Amino acid sequence: MRLPRDLSGADLAKALTKFGYELNHQTGSHMRLETDRNGTHTVTIPTHSPLKIGTLSSILNEVANHLKISKFELAERLFRK
């Protein structure tokens, strides 16, 4: 699946709530989200709009590794319409 090119940090944070991530705190232009599923995991997301594709890919890799699923499967579940 091709990653969206127009996704903002806020949109990604909202999408990650499907996997139990919640806003822990925000400082300046970055949000920190945390989940307790499969153990505690924290991910930092810039609030930029749009997110650079490399940044988005890196965040998805980190989340997919924590959830023990492929990045492709994560993207499908987050962004399919």
Secondary structure, 3 states (H helix, E strand, C coil): CCCCCCCCHHHHHHHHHHHCCEEEEEECCEEEEEECCCCCEEEEEECCCCCCHHHHHHHHHHHHHHHCCCHHHHHHHHHCC
